[in-house]
Amino acid sequence: MQVARSRRDRKFALAAVVAGALLLAFAACIELRLGGITLTERIDDLGEAVAALGASAVCAVAAWRRAGRSRLGWALIGTMCLSWGVGELIWSYYEIGLGHEVPFPSLADVAYLAAVPFAALGVFVFTVGKPNAVSRSATVLDGSIMAGSLLLVSWVTVLGSVYQPGSESLFALVISLAYPIGDVVVLTMVLLLVGRVSPSDRWPLSLLAAGLAANLLSDSVFTYLTAQSGYGPAQLIDAGWVAGFLLIALAAFRAFQDRDVPARAAETGASPLRLFVLPYLPLAAGVAAIGIRNLVSGSIDAFLFWDTMAVALLVIVRQFIVLKDNLTLTARLRRQTAALAEREEHLRSLIEHSTDVATLVDREGLIRFQSTSVERIFAYAPGELVGHPFIELVHPADQQRLLNGLAQAMKASAHPTSVDLRVRHKLGSWSPCEVTITNLLLLPSVESLVLNIHDIAERKQLEERVAHQASHDPLTNLPNRATFRDRLDRALTASPASRLGVALLFVDVDDFTLVNTAHGHEVGDEVLAAVGARLQQQVRPEDLVARWAGDEFAVLLHGVSTDETATRVATRIFEQFGAPFLVGRASIRVGVSMGGSRGIPGELTAEQLVKDADLALRVAKAGKARWEWYAPGMTVPATASDAA
């Protein structure tokens, strides 16, 4: 992109150098009259025509490569150049082809004057964007004020000397007046264009304005010299037209180069101060012209008087519109301010009464702002933590998780990242929270990381309760069968390096149906809960007791080094059921049958260990109130098999 722009600028600079060289050569030829007056006159006439027609061709190419308003504008400017070039060819035909003075008025005047509306319309297309009604009215008034002011200057300098009633025919007088009046119209549009040049079109439109201004200056001097009978063939002032059309050609060439830049509404590049001051510059020039005229002649004529009155009235109307627009804008601003204050109050209320704490943290991790809800949720006073590192509020075990979340948020601007952390309460406790981090560092109005802290203590409790219910037996509050199998699988897949084994015991309550029959199911449930509690009392914290099914329990013993160790624990458990259970006022004695198996991680699967322990339990139940360890070749007695 940078290389292409540099190449484009070099081409434009080369075109500008060529145009400057052509202009200098033309001016030198006119001034030095190289080759005599006849040759100089031919170079003068044909040079002006070639400059105008060349500019028309470049404008046509620019219009072809552009789009929208820009295409129409360059087409109109190209038509203006073509019309003026045709007029110059007709002028050259009279002077060079026929060899006599150009009559006035002539067909050349028709072509020259036909260029004026095309120039005015072309500039108008570049000037007008999509303004509102007030802006459109102000633009019309600005143009009228500038036109009236420039008309004052023109009357004092050129137009007044041209207007000599009775000195020539009415048609000739109209043609004579049309030149300076047309210049006033085009100059007005040029001034409007200068005040509303957008950044994307600054170069081409500024060059266009300069070219039109050069043409208008030459027109004005030509009209004045003609009125004073001071214009002759091959005058240096003719170089002004050549300069004007060369500038227009450069403007069109630059527009052709910028064809990939989308056209914008002209007002987007206008400075409010420039738009305000612009109409008063021609007005100041008009007032100065009247003052000079009054000093020279001692009076002003009727035209100057009425033109001045009209301009003054337009200025008053413009000021009235500006005042009305200001009042409208003030009222709108007041309404918007009130609406903004209402929204801010609404937002403040939402933040202050939110169950979350909104926190702004800078790039260094320092707290810049916290919502007042921090006092209700964490007991910190509003503003108390401002300036402190946010990480100090996070549990040490969770700080790395916070840093990871911050790093992830920094990678994706405006995409929220959530992490679960424990945040310190002012009283010293830790509250589980969900912290949502949004990176708004690039947003000028925030320039912070936004941390939304939501206390999830209730949610955590609910999750823990649900997880507990899913993994525990509701009657005994012991782990259920699925949890036990999971723990058993993990125990048997552990590293066998220590050669410490695990032991599995199945404990079955003997004749439990008799308890239900004699005392009822509610008492039976209490007995089962008591059995589970008694089993838990006999094992270590690292061991596990679970309700396996109905009146059957399972015990998992970790780190069993020998069979004697497992036997000692099993004996202790079995002996504890010699004492009765006190349930309400009843003393209920129940016996248990136990079957167990032992395995070493990596040598036995959980499936096989359960199968072996179950076989040992069935053997023990054959005699009841006893326990058995699984041994290879163990079989269930026939009576027990039949009972099962």
MARDO-876929 format. One record per residue (C-alpha): x, z negated, y negated; residue in three letters. Coordinates in steps of 0.05 Angstrom, whole numbers, plus 32768, in hexadecimal, padded with zeros to 4 digits. Layout:
N
XZYAla;...
//
This chain:
644
800080008000Met;80387FED7FD0Gln;805F802C7FE1Val;802280587FD6Ala;801580377F92Arg;805E80417F7DSer;805B808B7F91Arg;801B80947F6AArg;803980747F2CAsp;807680A17F30Arg;804A80DF7F33Lys;802280C87EF7Phe;806280B87ED0Ala;807B80FE7EDFLeu;8039811D7EC7Ala;803D80F47E87Ala;8084810B7E7AVal;807081547E84Val;8034814B7E56Ala;8060812B7E21Gly;809381637E26Ala;805C81987E1ELeu;804181737DE1Leu;8085816E7DC0Leu;809381B77DCDAla;805081CB7DB0Phe;8059819F7D72Ala;80A081B97D67Ala;808A82017D6CCys;805281F57D39Ile;807D81CE7D09Glu;80BA81FB7D0CLeu;8090823B7D11Arg;80BF82597D44Leu;80B782A57D49Gly;809182AA7D08Gly;804B82987CF1Ile;802882CB7D1DThr;804882B37D5ELeu;803F826A7D49Thr;7FF582777D3BGlu;7FEB82967D7FArg;8010825C7DA1Ile;7FE5822C7D79Asp;7FA2824B7D8CAsp;7FB2825A7DD4Leu;7FD682177DDEGly;7F9981F07DC9Glu;7F6C821A7DF6Ala;7F9A82127E32Val;7F9F81C67E26Ala;7F5281C07E24Ala;7F4681ED7E60Leu;7F7E81CB7E88Gly;7F5F81877E7AAla;7F1C81A37E91Ser;7F3A81B97ED3Ala;7F5B81747EE0Val;7F1881527ECECys;7EF5817F7F00Ala;7F25816A7F37Val;7F1D81207F25Ala;7ED181287F27Ala;7ED581497F6BTrp;7EFF81107F88Arg;7ED880D77F68Arg;7E9180BE7F77Ala;7E5480A17F54Gly;7E5780977F08Arg;7EA080A77F06Ser;7E9480EC7F22Arg;7E5D80FA7EEELeu;7E8880DF7EB6Gly;7EC4810B7EC5Trp;7E9781477ECFAla;7E7A813D7E89Leu;7EBF81337E6AIle;7ED781727E8EGly;7E9C81997E73Thr;7EAD817F7E2DMet;7EF481997E35Cys;7EDB81DB7E4FLeu;7EAA81E47E15Ser;7EE081D47DE2Trp;7F1182037E05Gly;7EDE823C7E03Val;7ED5822E7DB8Gly;7F2082327DAEGlu;7F2282747DD5Leu;7EEC82917DA7Ile;7F1482787D6BTrp;7F5382997D87Ser;7F2D82DA7D92Tyr;7F1B82DC7D48Tyr;7F6182CB7D30Glu;7F8C82EE7D64Ile;7F5F83247D82Gly;7F3B833B7D43Leu;7F7183267D13Gly;7F4583087CDDHis;7F2F82C47CC6Glu;7EFC829F7CF1Val;7EB782A17CD0Pro;7E9182607CC3Phe;7E6582527CE6Pro;7E7682797D26Ser;7E6C82777D71Leu;7EAB824C7D74Ala;7E8782157D4DAsp;7E4E82177D80Val;7E80820C7DB9Ala;7EA681D67D93Tyr;7E6681B07D82Leu;7E4A81B87DC8Ala;7E85818F7DE1Ala;7E6D81527DB8Val;7E30813F7DE2Pro;7E5781497E23Phe;7E8E811B7E09Ala;7E5B80E77DF2Ala;7E3580E97E34Leu;7E7480E67E5DGly;7E8D80A97E39Val;7E47808B7E3DPhe;7E4880927E89Val;7E8A806D7E8DPhe;7E7180377E5DThr;7E2D80267E7BVal;7E2C7FFB7EBBGly;7DEF7FD27ED0Lys;7DE47FA27E96Pro;7DA67F797E8BAsn;7D747F877E54Ala;7D977F5A7E22Val;7DDB7F797E30Ser;7DBE7FBF7E2BArg;7D9E7FAE7DE8Ser;7DDF7F907DCFAla;7E057FCE7DE5Thr;7DD57FFC7DBFVal;7DDA7FD07D81Leu;7E267FCE7D86Asp;7E2880197D8AGly;7DF980207D4FSer;7E217FEF7D25Ile;7E6280137D35Met;7E4280587D28Ala;7E2780417CE5Gly;7E6980227CD2Ser;7E91805F7CE7Leu;7E60808A7CC0Leu;7E7280627C82Leu;7EBC806F7C8EVal;7EAE80B97C9DSer;7E8480C17C5ETrp;7EBA80A37C32Val;7EF280CB7C52Thr;7ED6810D7C6CVal;7E8B81137C6FLeu;7E7F81087C25Gly;7EAE81417C12Ser;7E8E816F7C46Val;7E4881627C2DTyr;7E42818D7BEFGln;7DF981A37BE8Pro;7DF281EA7BCFGly;7E3B81FD7BDDSer;7E2982227C1DGlu;7DEE82357C48Ser;7DC481FF7C69Leu;7DDB82147CAFPhe;7E2482127C9AAla;7E1981CE7C7BLeu;7DF981B47CBBVal;7E3481CF7CE4Ile;7E6581B07CB4Ser;7E43816C7CB8Leu;7E3C81707D03Ala;7E87816C7D0DTyr;7E9381287CECPro;7E51810C7D05Ile;7E6281227D4CGly;7EA681017D43Asp;7E8380C07D2EVal;7E5680C37D6CVal;7E9080CF7D9CVal;7EBC809B7D7ALeu;7E8480697D81Thr;7E8080767DCBMet;7ECC80727DD1Val;7ECB802D7DB0Leu;7E9580177DE0Leu;7EBF80317E19Leu;7EFD800C7E02Val;7ED57FCB7DFFGly;7EBB7FD47E46Arg;7EF57FEF7E6FVal;7EF57FD17EB5Ser;7F377FBC7ED6Pro;7F327FF17F0CSer;7F2A802A7ED8Asp;7F56800E7EA0Arg;7F8B80447EA2Trp;7F6080837EA7Pro;7F2B806B7E76Leu;7F5E80527E43Ser;7F8180967E46Leu;7F3D80B87E3ELeu;7F2E808E7E01Ala;7F72809E7DE3Ala;7F6880E87DEFGly;7F2380EA7DCFLeu;7F3D80C17D95Ala;7F7680F47D8AAla;7F43812C7D8AAsn;7F1681087D5ALeu;7F5080FA7D2ALeu;7F6281447D2BSer;7F1981577D20Asp;7F1481287CE4Ser;7F5481417CC4Val;7F4081897CD1Phe;7EFB817E7CB2Thr;7F19815B7C75Tyr;7F4F81917C6ALeu;7F1B81C87C73Thr;7EED81A77C3FAla;7F2881A37C10Gln;7F3E81EB7C20Ser;7F7F81CF7C39Gly;7F7F81E67C82Tyr;7FA882237C95Gly;7FBE82437CD6Pro;7FEE821E7D05Ala;7FEA81D87CE8Gln;800E819D7D08Leu;7FCA817A7D0CIle;7FB981AB7D43Asp;7FE981857D70Ala;7FB6814C7D6FGly;7F8581757D98Trp;7FBB81887DCAVal;7FCF813F7DCFAla;7F87812B7DD9Gly;7F7A815B7E12Phe;7FBD814A7E33Leu;7FA981017E31Leu;7F6581137E4FIle;7F88813A7E86Ala;7FB580FE7E95Leu;7F7780D27E97Ala;7F5580FF7EC9Ala;7F9581047EF2Phe;7F9980B87EF5Arg;7F5080B57F09Ala;7F5F80E87F40Phe;7F9880BB7F58Gln;7F6A807E7F58Asp;7F3380A17F7FArg;7F35806C7FB6Asp;7F2580347F86Val;7ED980297F84Pro;7EB980317F40Ala;7EA07FF17F21Arg;7E6D7FE17EECAla;7E927FE67EA9Ala;7E7B7FA27E92Glu;7EA27F7F7ECAThr;7EE37F8A7EA4Gly;7ECA7F7A7E5EAla;7EE27F3D7E39Ser;7EA87F187E17Pro;7ED37F0E7DD9Leu;7EE67F577DD7Arg;7E9D7F6C7DDDLeu;7E897F3C7DA5Phe;7EC07F517D74Val;7EC07F9C7D82Leu;7E837FB07D57Pro;7E9F7F8B7D1BTyr;7EE17FB17D19Leu;7EC07FF37D03Pro;7E937FC97CD5Leu;7ED07FAC7CB4Ala;7EED7FF27CACAla;7EAB80097C8DGly;7EA97FD07C5CVal;7EF17FDE7C49Ala;7EE080287C3EAla;7EA680157C10Ile;7ED37FE67BEAGly;7F08801B7BE0Ile;7ED3804E7BCBArg;7EB6801D7B99Asn;7EFB800F7B7CLeu;7F0A80597B76Val;7EC880737B5BSer;7EA880347B41Gly;7E68803F7B68Ser;7E4B80507BABIle;7E1A80887BB8Asp;7DD580837BD8Ala;7DED80967C1EPhe;7E21805E7C1FLeu;7DED802C7C05Phe;7DB8803C7C39Trp;7DEA80427C72Asp;7E067FFE7C5FThr;7DC07FE07C5EMet;7DB17FFD7CA2Ala;7DF27FE27CBFVal;7DE47F9D7CA1Ala;7D9E7F9E7CC0Leu;7DBB7FB07D04Leu;7DED7F777CFFVal;7DB57F467CEFIle;7D8C7F607D2AVal;7DC87F5B7D58Arg;7DD57F137D42Gln;7D8C7F037D4FPhe;7D917F207D95Ile;7DD27EFA7DA1Val;7DB17EBA7D88Leu;7D747EC57DB4Lys;7DA17ED47DEFAsp;7DC97E947DE2Asn;7D897E6B7DDELeu;7D717E8B7E20Thr;7DB47E7D7E40Leu;7DB47E367E26Thr;7D6F7E297E42Ala;7D837E487E84Arg;7DC27E1F7E86Leu;7D9A7DE07E77Arg;7D6B7DF07EB1Arg;7DA47E007EE0Gln;7DC87DC07ECBThr;7D897D987ED9Ala;7D807DBA7F1CAla;7DC97DAF7F2DLeu;7DC47D657F1AAla;7D867D607F46Glu;7DAA7D807F80Arg;7DE67D547F75Glu;7DBA7D167F75Glu;7D987D2F7FB4His;7DDB7D3C7FD5Leu;7DF57CF87FBEArg;7DB97CD67FDCSer;7DC27CFA801DLeu;7E0B7CE78020Ile;7E017C9F800CGlu;7DC97C93803EHis;7DE97CBC8075Ser;7DFA7C9C80B8Thr;7E3D7CC180B2Asp;7E797CB58085Val;7E927CF1805EAla;7EDD7CEF8050Thr;7F0B7D1E802BLeu;7F537D1F8041Val;7F8C7D45801FAsp;7FC47D6C8040Arg;7FED7D2C8047Glu;7FB57D09806CGly;7FA47CDA8031Leu;7F5B7CC98024Ile;7F437CE77FE3Arg;7EF97CD47FE8Phe;7EC97CB08015Gln;7E7D7CAC8010Ser;7E5E7C688001Thr;7E437C668049Ser;7E887C4D805DVal;7E737C088045Glu;7E347C078070Arg;7E557C2280AFIle;7E9C7C0680ACPhe;7E967BCF8077Ala;7ECA7BED8048Tyr;7EB97BED7FFEAla;7EB07C337FE0Pro;7EF37C4C7FC9Gly;7F1A7C157FECGlu;7F3C7C45801CLeu;7F4A7C7C7FE9Val;7F957C8B7FE8Gly;7FA07C6E802EHis;7FB57C99806APro;7F777CA78094Phe;7FA07CA180D4Ile;7FA77C5680C6Glu;7F5D7C4E80D5Leu;7F647C6E811AVal;7F737C49815AHis;7FBD7C53816DPro;7FA97C7181B0Ala;7F7E7CA5818CAsp;7FAE7CB88153Gln;7FCD7CF38179Gln;7F887D0E8186Arg;7F7A7D0B813BLeu;7FBB7D2F812BLeu;7FA97D66815EAsn;7F657D6D813FGly;7F827D7280F9Leu;7FB47DA78110Ala;7F7D7DD08130Gln;7F527DCB80F1Ala;7F8D7DE380C6Met;7F917E2280F0Lys;7F487E3680E6Ala;7F2E7E2D809FSer;7EE47E19809AAla;7EDD7E1580E7His;7ECB7DCD80FAPro;7EF37DA7812EThr;7ED87D68814FSer;7EFF7D2F816EVal;7EE97CEB818AAsp;7F107CB1816CLeu;7F0B7C668165Arg;7F087C53811BVal;7F1A7C0D8103Arg;7EE27BE280E5His;7EF77BB580ABLys;7EEA7B7980D8Leu;7F1E7B938109Gly;7EF27BB18140Ser;7EF67BF98156Trp;7EBA7C288151Ser;7EB77C67817CPro;7EAB7CA1814CCys;7EA57CEC814EGlu;7ECF7D0A8115Val;7EBF7D518101Thr;7EF87D7180D9Ile;7EEB7DAD80ACThr;7F257DCF8087Asn;7F107DDC803FLeu;7F567DD98022Leu;7F4F7E218008Leu;7F0C7E127FE5Leu;7F1F7E037F9CPro;7EE57DD37F92Ser;7EFB7DA87FCEVal;7F447DB67FE1Glu;7F407D828019Ser;7F337D798062Leu;7EEB7D60806AVal;7EE37D2B809FLeu;7E9D7D1980B4Asn;7EA07CD680DAIle;7E647CC88107His;7E5F7C85812AAsp;7E507C948173Ile;7E507C4C818EAla;7E087C5281A5Glu;7E157C9681C3Arg;7E527C7C81E7Lys;7E2B7C418202Gln;7DF47C708219Leu;7E277C9E823AGlu;7E497C64825CGlu;7E057C498273Arg;7DF17C8D828FVal;7E357C9582B0Ala;7E2F7C4F82CDHis;7DEA7C5D82E8Gln;7E027C9E8307Ala;7E3C7C7C832ASer;7E1E7C37833CHis;7DE77C1B8367Asp;7DAF7C00833APro;7D9E7BC58369Leu;7DE37BA88376Thr;7E077BC78339Asn;7E3D7BDC836ALeu;7E5B7C22836CPro;7E307C518394Asn;7E427C7C83D0Arg;7E587CB983A7Ala;7E877C8F837CThr;7EA37C6D83BAPhe;7EB17CB083DBArg;7ED47CC9839CAsp;7F017C8B8399Arg;7F107C9283E4Leu;7F237CDB83DCAsp;7F527CCA83A3Arg;7F717C9083CAAla;7F817CBD8405Leu;7F9E7CF583DBThr;7FCE7CC683B7Ala;80197CCC83C1Ser;802B7CAF8406Pro;80717C9C83EEAla;80637C5183F2Ser;80457C588438Arg;800F7C258423Leu;7FCD7C348443Gly;7F847C2A8434Val;7F507C07845DAla;7F067C178460Leu;7ED37BE28475Leu;7E897BEF8481Phe;7E607BAF847CVal;7E197BB08498Asp;7DE77B77848FVal;7DCC7B6484D4Asp;7D807B6384DEAsp;7D727B6E8495Phe;7D2B7B8684A5Thr;7D1B7B3F84BBLeu;7D2D7B268475Val;7CFD7B588455Asn;7CC77B468487Thr;7CCF7AFB847FAla;7CDC7AF68434His;7CC57B388415Gly;7CEA7B7383F8His;7CFA7B5283B5Glu;7D1F7B1A83D9Val;7D3F7B4D8405Gly;7D597B7283C7Asp;7D767B3183ACGlu;7D987B2583EEVal;7DB87B6A83ECLeu;7DD07B5D83A4Ala;7DED7B1A83BBAla;7E107B3B83F6Val;7E307B6D83C6Gly;7E467B358396Ala;7E657B0D83CFArg;7E8B7B4983E8Leu;7EA87B5583A2Gln;7EC07B0E839FGln;7EEC7B1883DCGln;7F137B5583C5Val;7F477B638390Arg;7F387B87834EPro;7F597BC78367Glu;7F2D7BC883A5Asp;7EE77BE583A5Leu;7EA47BCC83C1Val;7E6A7BFD83C2Ala;7E237C0183DDArg;7E277C368412Trp;7DDF7C3A8429Ala;7DA37C0B8432Gly;7DC07BCA844CAsp;7E057BE78457Glu;7E417BDD8429Phe;7E877BFC8426Ala;7EC87BDB8413Val;7F077C018400Leu;7F487BDA8403Leu;7F867BF783E1His;7FCF7BEB83F0Gly;7FC47BD28438Val;800B7BD08454Ser;7FFB7BB8849BThr;7FC27BB084CBAsp;7FCA7B6584C5Glu;7FBD7B69847AThr;7F7D7B908485Ala;7F687B6084BCThr;7F737B248490Arg;7F477B408458Val;7F117B55848AAla;7F117B1084A9Thr;7F0A7AEE8466Arg;7ECF7B1B8454Ile;7EAE7B0F8497Phe;7EB47AC48492Glu;7E937AC2844DGln;7E517AD6846DPhe;7E4D7A968494Gly;7E2F7A738457Ala;7DE57A7F8446Pro;7DCB7AA28407Phe;7DA07A7A83D7Leu;7D6A7AA883BEVal;7D377A838394Gly;7D257A4583BDArg;7D357A6783FEAla;7D767A608424Ser;7D807AA0844BIle;7DB77AAA847DArg;7DCB7AF08490Val;7E027B0A84BCGly;7E2B7B4984B5Val;7E4C7B7B84E3Ser;7E8B7B9D84CBMet;7EB17BDA84E1Gly;7EF27BF384C2Gly;7F297C2684C5Ser;7F6C7C2D84A4Arg;7F927C6B848DGly;7FCF7C818466Ile;7FC97CB4842DPro;7FDB7CF98444Gly;7FD17CEA848EGlu;7F857CE18491Leu;7F4B7D00846DThr;7F127CD8844EAla;7EE27CF9847EGlu;7F097CE184BAGln;7F127C9B849DLeu;7EC77C948491Val;7EB87CAE84D6Lys;7EE77C7C84F7Asp;7ECC7C4184CFAla;7E857C5584DFAsp;7E957C578529Leu;7EB57C128525Ala;7E777BF78501Leu;7E497C128537Arg;7E747BF0856BVal;7E717BAE8544Ala;7E257BB3853CLys;7E1D7BB88587Ala;7E2C7B6E858AGly;7E1A7B5B8542Lys;7E3B7B278515Ala;7E807B418524Arg;7EB17B74850CTrp;7EDC7BAA852BGlu;7F187BD58516Trp;7F177C1D852CTyr;7F457C2C8565Ala;7F537C6F8585Pro;7F257C7C85C1Gly;7EF17C4A85A6Met;7EAA7C5A85BEThr;7E667C3C85B0Val;7E477C1485E9Pro;7E0C7C36860AAla;7DDA7C0285F1Thr;7DF17C0B85AAAla;7DEE7C5685B0Ser;7DA77C5285C9Asp;7D947C238591Ala;7DB37C52855DAla;
//
